[in-house]
Amino acid sequence: MTKESDGEAQAGAPPAEAQKTKRLLHYPVVMIASGVLLFFLVALAGTLWWLHARHYESTDDAFVDTHLVHLAPQIMGQVIAVTVDDNQLVQVGHPLVVIDSADTQSRVAQARAQRAQALAQLANAQAQLLVNEASDRQSQADATAAQAQASIAALDLARYESLAT
């Protein structure tokens, strides 16, 4: 070999260290071991990320899927206080809001006044019924008295006619 051929061999050939690394990756055991190690590192990183990220919610469109619960008040009125905070767990029967009771109290007072008026009308009708029954009995007594007077007048007429003849 000449110097030129030695120079070409040295210029085109990779260094000895690179050849060792290249030869090391040709072994199947090393390739499988590095693949398994890479898989476990990625799995460990993914698990650590999931353990950390599961406690936080994030969104790109500001929409979070949730359970919707519709509330319906049993009475009308203006809300004056809210007794719970956002995302607070509440128990059955726990009051959620305080509603102004002035409107409700005025309706209760109005209903009580209407009830009292109806009771007064009932008492008046019952008293009128008693008056009407007494008036009926009075009319019957007047009719009986008039009948008695008519009988007396008929007897008097008969007696006077018998005396006149």
N, CA, C and O of each residue as an XYZ file, in Angstrom:
660
protein
N       0.820     -1.164      0.000
C       0.000      0.000      0.000
C       0.868      1.231      0.000
O       1.975      1.286      0.535
N       0.280      2.208     -0.639
C       1.005      3.472     -0.752
C       0.451      4.438      0.261
O      -0.521      4.166      0.965
N       1.097      5.562      0.308
C       0.639      6.574      1.248
C      -0.715      7.102      0.862
O      -1.526      7.438      1.725
N      -0.969      7.180     -0.432
C      -2.257      7.686     -0.866
C      -3.370      6.757     -0.443
O      -4.425      7.198      0.013
N      -3.131      5.475     -0.596
C      -4.183      4.553     -0.214
C      -4.381      4.550      1.285
O      -5.499      4.362      1.766
N      -3.281      4.763      2.045
C      -3.424      4.860      3.500
C      -4.192      6.115      3.860
O      -4.994      6.092      4.794
N      -3.967      7.226      3.139
C      -4.659      8.491      3.411
C      -6.130      8.394      3.083
O      -6.968      8.950      3.792
N      -6.451      7.683      2.003
C      -7.857      7.526      1.652
C      -8.576      6.666      2.671
O      -9.726      6.920      3.030
N      -7.880      5.654      3.124
C      -8.505      4.773      4.095
C      -8.753      5.512      5.392
O      -9.766      5.295      6.058
N      -7.822      6.389      5.749
C      -7.990      7.103      6.994
C      -9.007      8.225      6.865
O      -9.755      8.501      7.803
N      -9.038      8.879      5.693
C      -9.970      9.989      5.519
C     -11.396      9.494      5.402
O     -12.288     10.153      5.936
N     -11.675      8.387      4.747
C     -13.027      7.887      4.555
C     -13.524      7.050      5.713
O     -14.732      6.851      5.836
N     -12.678      6.569      6.538
C     -13.082      5.676      7.627
C     -13.420      6.488      8.866
O     -12.773      7.497      9.146
N     -14.440      6.049      9.615
C     -14.789      6.747     10.855
C     -13.729      6.474     11.910
O     -12.976      5.505     11.811
N     -13.676      7.323     12.907
C     -12.706      7.096     13.976
C     -13.001      5.784     14.696
O     -14.084      5.219     14.549
N     -12.068      5.320     15.447
C     -12.162      4.019     16.109
C     -13.271      4.013     17.158
O     -13.954      3.002     17.322
N     -13.461      5.110     17.863
C     -14.498      5.161     18.900
C     -15.879      5.062     18.277
O     -16.740      4.362     18.810
N     -16.108      5.731     17.184
C     -17.391      5.692     16.497
C     -17.653      4.299     15.963
O     -18.795      3.838     15.947
N     -16.604      3.630     15.528
C     -16.781      2.267     15.028
C     -17.192      1.336     16.167
O     -17.998      0.428     15.966
N     -16.636      1.560     17.373
C     -16.991      0.720     18.519
C     -18.459      0.932     18.890
O     -19.166     -0.031     19.186
N     -18.929      2.200     18.876
C     -20.320      2.501     19.210
C     -21.241      1.919     18.151
O     -22.302      1.377     18.462
N     -20.829      2.035     16.911
C     -21.642      1.495     15.833
C     -21.727     -0.022     15.949
O     -22.786     -0.612     15.735
N     -20.630     -0.632     16.282
C     -20.627     -2.073     16.449
C     -21.435     -2.479     17.679
O     -22.050     -3.546     17.672
N     -21.454     -1.657     18.747
C     -22.169     -1.988     19.977
C     -23.675     -1.996     19.732
O     -24.384     -2.827     20.300
N     -24.182     -1.075     18.888
C     -25.611     -1.022     18.606
C     -26.070     -2.138     17.673
O     -27.272     -2.350     17.512
N     -25.132     -2.852     17.058
C     -25.501     -3.974     16.202
C     -25.865     -5.213     17.001
O     -26.444     -6.147     16.446
N     -25.544     -5.249     18.285
C     -25.883     -6.411     19.105
C     -27.367     -6.347     19.467
O     -27.823     -5.314     19.957
N     -28.134     -7.417     19.242
C     -29.565     -7.389     19.543
C     -29.861     -7.223     21.035
O     -30.854     -6.586     21.387
N     -29.057     -7.759     21.890
C     -29.307     -7.662     23.333
C     -29.214     -6.200     23.765
O     -30.039     -5.729     24.548
N     -28.218     -5.487     23.261
C     -28.055     -4.079     23.616
C     -29.233     -3.275     23.080
O     -29.730     -2.390     23.776
N     -29.691     -3.555     21.867
C     -30.823     -2.836     21.284
C     -32.098     -3.100     22.087
O     -32.859     -2.172     22.363
N     -32.332     -4.341     22.458
C     -33.542     -4.672     23.232
C     -33.476     -4.034     24.612
O     -34.467     -3.482     25.090
N     -32.311     -4.105     25.257
C     -32.157     -3.532     26.592
C     -32.364     -2.019     26.550
O     -33.036     -1.461     27.417
N     -31.782     -1.345     25.534
C     -31.970      0.101     25.450
C     -33.429      0.442     25.122
O     -33.939      1.455     25.601
N     -34.102     -0.371     24.323
C     -35.525     -0.143     24.033
C     -36.385     -0.314     25.275
O     -37.283      0.491     25.524
N     -36.114     -1.373     26.069
C     -36.861     -1.603     27.315
C     -36.597     -0.468     28.294
O     -37.526      0.019     28.938
N     -35.328     -0.035     28.416
C     -34.985      1.066     29.314
C     -35.698      2.349     28.878
O     -36.228      3.081     29.716
N     -35.712      2.620     27.581
C     -36.409      3.796     27.061
C     -37.910      3.706     27.346
O     -38.521      4.705     27.726
N     -38.515      2.530     27.169
C     -39.940      2.336     27.455
C     -40.238      2.609     28.926
O     -41.199      3.311     29.238
N     -39.420      2.058     29.841
C     -39.661      2.262     31.268
C     -39.455      3.718     31.668
O     -40.172      4.223     32.533
N     -38.498      4.398     31.063
C     -38.310      5.813     31.370
C     -39.510      6.639     30.896
O     -39.977      7.522     31.616
N     -40.004      6.358     29.699
C     -41.187      7.069     29.205
C     -42.407      6.738     30.066
O     -43.192      7.633     30.379
N     -42.584      5.474     30.457
C     -43.709      5.084     31.316
C     -43.607      5.751     32.682
O     -44.618      6.201     33.221
N     -42.400      5.824     33.254
C     -42.213      6.477     34.548
C     -42.525      7.969     34.444
O     -43.194      8.528     35.313
N     -42.040      8.611     33.385
C     -42.311     10.038     33.203
C     -43.811     10.275     33.008
O     -44.364     11.230     33.555
N     -44.462      9.422     32.241
C     -45.912      9.563     32.035
C     -46.685      9.359     33.321
O     -47.636     10.091     33.596
N     -46.286      8.367     34.120
C     -46.966      8.105     35.398
C     -46.791      9.280     36.348
O     -47.756      9.710     36.980
N     -45.573      9.808     36.461
C     -45.344     10.956     37.337
C     -46.140     12.170     36.867
O     -46.696     12.900     37.687
N     -46.198     12.391     35.554
C     -46.982     13.506     35.033
C     -48.460     13.316     35.351
O     -49.129     14.265     35.758
N     -48.980     12.093     35.171
C     -50.395     11.833     35.436
C     -50.716     12.006     36.916
O     -51.752     12.577     37.259
N     -49.837     11.516     37.805
C     -50.082     11.675     39.239
C     -50.127     13.147     39.637
O     -50.892     13.525     40.524
N     -49.333     13.962     39.003
C     -49.338     15.391     39.306
C     -50.514     16.107     38.625
O     -51.184     16.925     39.255
N     -50.763     15.811     37.367
C     -51.740     16.557     36.578
C     -53.183     16.184     36.896
O     -54.087     16.953     36.571
N     -53.430     15.048     37.512
C     -54.820     14.655     37.762
C     -55.502     15.537     38.796
O     -56.727     15.513     38.914
N     -54.736     16.309     39.540
C     -55.322     17.190     40.550
C     -55.690     18.561     39.985
O     -56.252     19.387     40.702
N     -55.386     18.813     38.730
C     -55.629     20.114     38.129
C     -56.459     19.950     36.858
O     -56.275     19.013     36.081
N     -57.376     20.896     36.676
C     -58.177     20.906     35.459
C     -57.728     22.064     34.595
O     -57.434     23.150     35.096
N     -57.678     21.831     33.315
C     -57.349     22.912     32.396
C     -58.187     22.723     31.134
O     -58.619     21.620     30.802
N     -58.394     23.825     30.459
C     -59.211     23.769     29.258
C     -58.775     24.866     28.307
O     -58.221     25.884     28.720
N     -59.032     24.642     27.030
C     -58.720     25.650     26.029
C     -59.942     26.506     25.705
O     -59.798     27.636     25.238
N     -61.135     25.980     25.947
C     -62.342     26.712     25.579
C     -63.199     27.078     26.786
O     -64.369     27.425     26.626
N     -62.641     27.006     27.982
C     -63.319     27.411     29.212
C     -64.624     26.654     29.426
O     -65.594     27.227     29.922
N     -64.662     25.409     29.070
C     -65.842     24.578     29.298
C     -65.395     23.344     30.071
O     -64.514     22.605     29.630
N     -66.001     23.135     31.207
C     -65.680     21.979     32.023
C     -66.936     21.141     32.119
O     -68.000     21.655     32.464
N     -66.828     19.874     31.821
C     -67.971     18.977     31.890
C     -68.360     18.789     33.353
O     -67.501     18.535     34.198
N     -69.628     18.911     33.649
C     -70.086     18.808     35.030
C     -71.493     18.254     35.064
O     -72.133     18.091     34.025
N     -71.964     17.970     36.237
C     -73.343     17.531     36.434
C     -74.184     18.781     36.685
O     -73.855     19.586     37.556
N     -75.253     18.943     35.937
C     -76.127     20.090     36.110
C     -77.280     19.711     37.032
O     -77.906     18.663     36.873
N     -77.543     20.572     37.983
C     -78.653     20.361     38.911
C     -79.538     21.598     38.830
O     -79.082     22.714     39.082
N     -80.790     21.398     38.481
C     -81.727     22.513     38.381
C     -82.387     22.719     39.743
O     -82.821     21.766     40.391
N     -82.452     23.959     40.154
C     -83.070     24.309     41.425
C     -84.353     25.072     41.149
O     -84.414     25.896     40.237
N     -85.373     24.793     41.939
C     -86.639     25.506     41.801
C     -87.098     25.920     43.194
O     -87.268     25.069     44.068
N     -87.299     27.210     43.406
C     -87.746     27.636     44.734
C     -89.206     27.262     44.962
O     -89.986     27.128     44.019
N     -89.551     27.099     46.216
C     -90.931     26.779     46.552
C     -91.766     28.042     46.695
O     -92.994     27.985     46.638
N     -91.111     29.177     46.878
C     -91.819     30.451     46.967
C     -91.094     31.478     46.106
O     -89.919     31.313     45.777
N     -91.816     32.546     45.744
C     -91.202     33.629     44.985
C     -90.626     34.637     45.960
O     -91.095     34.762     47.091
N     -89.620     35.344     45.521
C     -89.051     36.394     46.343
C     -87.661     36.744     45.875
O     -87.091     36.076     45.013
N     -87.122     37.800     46.454
C     -85.791     38.255     46.090
C     -84.770     37.584     46.994
O     -84.967     37.506     48.207
N     -83.677     37.097     46.409
C     -82.614     36.445     47.171
C     -81.822     37.527     47.894
O     -81.335     38.474     47.276
N     -81.699     37.374     49.217
C     -80.949     38.362     49.985
C     -79.607     37.814     50.474
O     -78.731     38.592     50.851
N     -79.428     36.480     50.474
C     -78.147     35.895     50.895
C     -77.994     34.512     50.288
O     -78.962     33.765     50.150
N     -76.755     34.183     49.926
C     -76.416     32.845     49.439
C     -75.569     32.196     50.524
O     -74.544     32.752     50.920
N     -75.979     31.031     51.010
C     -75.321     30.415     52.169
C     -74.261     29.383     51.800
O     -73.700     28.755     52.697
N     -73.967     29.184     50.523
C     -72.949     28.220     50.114
C     -71.948     28.898     49.194
O     -72.232     29.935     48.594
N     -70.763     28.288     49.093
C     -69.718     28.782     48.196
C     -69.682     27.928     46.948
O     -70.321     26.877     46.891
N     -68.934     28.374     45.945
C     -68.781     27.610     44.712
C     -68.135     26.265     45.021
O     -67.189     26.178     45.804
N     -68.663     25.221     44.393
C     -68.141     23.850     44.493
C     -68.169     23.291     45.912
O     -67.429     22.353     46.210
N     -68.993     23.833     46.782
C     -69.108     23.326     48.144
C     -70.069     22.156     48.156
O     -71.119     22.212     47.516
N     -69.731     21.101     48.870
C     -70.597     19.939     49.004
C     -71.699     20.277     50.004
O     -71.415     20.719     51.118
N     -72.941     20.073     49.614
C     -74.069     20.365     50.499
C     -74.849     19.079     50.749
O     -74.855     18.164     49.925
N     -75.494     19.034     51.884
C     -76.298     17.885     52.265
C     -77.761     18.154     51.925
O     -78.153     19.300     51.707
N     -78.546     17.117     51.882
C     -79.976     17.245     51.605
C     -80.622     18.057     52.723
O     -80.404     17.786     53.904
N     -81.407     19.041     52.348
C     -82.108     19.866     53.321
C     -81.331     21.101     53.748
O     -81.880     21.960     54.437
N     -80.072     21.210     53.357
C     -79.265     22.376     53.716
C     -79.744     23.576     52.909
O     -79.846     23.479     51.686
N     -80.045     24.720     53.560
C     -80.531     25.879     52.798
C     -79.424     26.436     51.914
O     -78.283     26.576     52.353
N     -79.762     26.750     50.676
C     -78.793     27.293     49.725
C     -78.849     28.811     49.674
O     -77.819     29.477     49.569
N     -80.061     29.353     49.751
C     -80.233     30.805     49.682
C     -81.254     31.241     50.719
O     -82.074     30.447     51.179
N     -81.188     32.522     51.080
C     -82.188     33.128     51.962
C     -82.999     34.085     51.104
O     -82.447     34.971     50.452
N     -84.304     33.901     51.109
C     -85.197     34.714     50.283
C     -85.904     35.721     51.174
O     -86.343     35.384     52.273
N     -86.016     36.966     50.697
C     -86.695     38.025     51.447
C     -88.132     37.606     51.702
O     -88.863     37.268     50.770
N     -88.537     37.628     52.970
C     -89.854     37.117     53.325
C     -90.921     38.204     53.423
O     -92.056     37.900     53.792
N     -90.606     39.439     53.112
C     -91.593     40.516     53.242
C     -92.780     40.284     52.323
O     -93.923     40.464     52.741
N     -92.536     39.891     51.094
C     -93.612     39.631     50.141
C     -94.464     38.460     50.616
O     -95.693     38.510     50.552
N     -93.813     37.422     51.086
C     -94.538     36.251     51.569
C     -95.363     36.590     52.807
O     -96.505     36.150     52.941
N     -94.776     37.378     53.712
C     -95.514     37.758     54.921
C     -96.729     38.612     54.587
O     -97.770     38.481     55.231
N     -96.614     39.483     53.591
C     -97.778     40.293     53.213
C     -98.862     39.412     52.591
O    -100.052     39.651     52.794
N     -98.448     38.397     51.835
C     -99.443     37.471     51.273
C    -100.115     36.654     52.368
O    -101.315     36.387     52.297
N     -99.347     36.256     53.381
C     -99.934     35.510     54.509
C    -100.923     36.401     55.247
O    -102.014     35.956     55.602
N    -100.547     37.662     55.481
C    -101.463     38.591     56.160
C    -102.723     38.807     55.341
O    -103.819     38.873     55.897
N    -102.579     38.917     54.026
C    -103.745     39.088     53.153
C    -104.634     37.842     53.213
O    -105.857     37.963     53.269
N    -104.045     36.670     53.202
C    -104.833     35.438     53.274
C    -105.551     35.331     54.615
O    -106.693     34.875     54.672
N    -104.891     35.747     55.696
C    -105.543     35.720     57.016
C    -106.722     36.698     57.057
O    -107.771     36.393     57.622
N    -106.539     37.867     56.457
C    -107.627     38.848     56.420
C    -108.802     38.319     55.597
O    -109.956     38.499     55.985
N    -108.521     37.673     54.472
C    -109.594     37.087     53.666
C    -110.303     35.978     54.434
O    -111.522     35.840     54.335
N    -109.559     35.191     55.193
C    -110.177     34.124     56.003
C    -111.074     34.737     57.075
O    -112.192     34.271     57.295
N    -110.585     35.778     57.738
C    -111.398     36.442     58.769
C    -112.667     37.029     58.161
O    -113.740     36.953     58.759
N    -112.542     37.616     56.967
C    -113.715     38.168     56.294
C    -114.703     37.059     55.949
O    -115.910     37.233     56.119
N    -114.208     35.927     55.469
C    -115.093     34.807     55.127
C    -115.780     34.266     56.374
O    -116.963     33.930     56.329
N    -115.055     34.177     57.482
C    -115.670     33.712     58.740
C    -116.742     34.690     59.209
O    -117.785     34.269     59.709
N    -116.497     36.000     59.053
C    -117.503     36.996     59.437
C    -118.749     36.877     58.564
O    -119.873     36.993     59.052
N    -118.537     36.644     57.257
C    -119.682     36.461     56.362
C    -120.459     35.201     56.729
O    -121.689     35.188     56.661
N    -119.752     34.143     57.118
C    -120.416     32.912     57.539
C    -121.249     33.150     58.802
O    -122.395     32.710     58.892
N    -120.662     33.848     59.771
C    -121.408     34.141     61.005
C    -122.627     35.012     60.706
O    -123.687     34.809     61.296
N    -122.491     35.977     59.799
C    -123.612     36.837     59.407
C    -124.704     36.013     58.737
O    -125.889     36.208     59.006
N    -124.299     35.087     57.860
C    -125.292     34.246     57.178
C    -126.000     33.339     58.175
O    -127.209     33.125     58.077
N    -125.244     32.803     59.141
C    -125.885     31.952     60.152
C    -126.856     32.760     61.012
O    -127.931     32.269     61.356
N    -126.490     33.987     61.360
C    -127.394     34.844     62.130
C    -128.627     35.189     61.305
O    -129.744     35.207     61.822
N    -128.417     35.464     60.020
C    -129.545     35.757     59.140
C    -130.467     34.553     59.020
O    -131.687     34.697     58.950
N    -129.874     33.366     58.996
C    -130.679     32.138     58.957
C    -131.557     32.031     60.209
O    -132.736     31.687     60.127
N    -130.964     32.330     61.359
C    -131.765     32.298     62.602
C    -132.876     33.346     62.551
O    -134.000     33.083     62.978
N    -132.560     34.540     62.024
C    -133.585     35.590     61.899
C    -134.697     35.129     60.958
O    -135.878     35.332     61.239
N    -134.312     34.504     59.835
C    -135.303     34.025     58.875
C    -136.161     32.916     59.474
O    -137.366     32.867     59.226
N    -135.554     32.022     60.263
C    -136.331     30.955     60.906
C    -137.310     31.556     61.921
O    -138.460     31.124     62.012
N    -136.846     32.554     62.682
C    -137.735     33.213     63.658
C    -138.862     33.949     62.933
O    -140.012     33.944     63.374
N    -138.509     34.579     61.819
C    -139.530     35.268     61.037
C    -140.544     34.279     60.489
O    -141.735     34.584     60.450
N    -140.100     33.096     60.061
C    -141.001     32.056     59.569
C    -141.941     31.599     60.680
O    -143.149     31.463     60.483
N    -141.353     31.367     61.855
C    -142.211     30.963     62.984
C    -143.203     32.072     63.347
O    -144.357     31.800     63.677
N    -142.738     33.328     63.283
C    -143.638     34.458     63.552
C    -144.765     34.508     62.532
O    -145.920     34.748     62.887
N    -144.435     34.283     61.277
C    -145.456     34.285     60.223
C    -146.452     33.156     60.441
O    -147.657     33.345     60.271
N    -145.952     31.986     60.816
C    -146.860     30.866     61.094
C    -147.761     31.192     62.288
O    -148.950     30.874     62.278
N    -147.191     31.824     63.310
C    -148.001     32.205     64.474
C    -149.025     33.256     64.087
O    -150.165     33.212     64.549
N    -148.626     34.212     63.235
C    -149.570     35.224     62.753
C    -150.696     34.584     61.949
O    -151.857     34.976     62.071
N    -150.344     33.593     61.123
C    -151.360     32.899     60.333
C    -152.302     32.136     61.252
O    -153.513     32.129     61.030
N    -151.761     31.497     62.277
C    -152.611     30.765     63.229
C    -153.528     31.744     63.983
O    -154.705     31.460     64.206
N    -152.978     32.877     64.362
C    -153.782     33.884     65.070
C    -154.874     34.432     64.151
O    -156.010     34.617     64.588
N    -154.547     34.692     62.885
C    -155.537     35.194     61.940
C    -156.620     34.150     61.714
O    -157.795     34.489     61.580
N    -156.230     32.889     61.673
C    -157.211     31.812     61.491
C    -158.127     31.730     62.719
O    -159.332     31.503     62.604
N    -157.528     31.918     63.878
C    -158.342     31.893     65.104
C    -159.310     33.070     65.128
O    -160.467     32.928     65.524
N    -158.820     34.248     64.696
C    -159.702     35.411     64.643
C    -160.811     35.201     63.607
O    -161.951     35.609     63.828
N    -160.478     34.567     62.479
C    -161.499     34.295     61.461
C    -162.532     33.325     62.003
O    -163.724     33.473     61.734
N    -162.085     32.328     62.769
C    -163.033     31.359     63.367
C    -163.940     32.068     64.372
O    -165.145     31.819     64.415
N    -163.359     32.940     65.169
C    -164.157     33.677     66.154
C    -165.163     34.589     65.439
O    -166.323     34.688     65.838
N    -164.699     35.239     64.393
C    -165.586     36.139     63.639
C    -166.700     35.344     62.979
O    -167.836     35.816     62.930
N    -166.410     34.148     62.468
C    -167.439     33.304     61.851
C    -168.450     32.867     62.903
O    -169.651     32.853     62.632
N    -167.985     32.509     64.098
C    -168.899     32.110     65.179
C    -169.761     33.296     65.628
O    -170.956     33.154     65.888
N    -169.123     34.467     65.711
C    -169.868     35.669     66.080
C    -170.923     35.987     65.024
O    -172.042     36.363     65.373
N    -170.599     35.848     63.778
C    -171.529     36.109     62.683
C    -172.711     35.145     62.769
O    -173.865     35.547     62.624
N    -172.414     33.901     63.001
C    -173.478     32.914     63.090
C    -174.375     33.221     64.288
O    -175.596     33.089     64.196
N    -173.808     33.611     65.359
C    -174.586     33.910     66.547
C    -175.450     35.154     66.335
O    -176.616     35.183     66.728
N    -174.867     36.181     65.709
C    -175.651     37.369     65.462
C    -176.753     37.130     64.460
O    -177.829     37.715     64.590
N    -176.532     36.310     63.485
C    -177.575     35.992     62.499
C    -178.699     35.201     63.184
O    -179.878     35.388     62.884
N    -178.316     34.330     64.094
C    -179.368     33.581     64.765
C    -180.170     34.487     65.705
O    -181.361     34.255     65.910
N    -179.575     35.449     66.240
C    -180.278     36.387     67.105
C    -181.152     37.340     66.292
O    -182.219     37.746     66.753
N    -180.728     37.682     65.142
C    -181.442     38.609     64.292
C    -182.668     37.944     63.691
O    -183.562     38.695     63.302
N    -182.809     36.778     63.579
C    -183.944     36.122     62.978
C    -184.941     35.634     63.944
O    -185.954     35.057     63.548
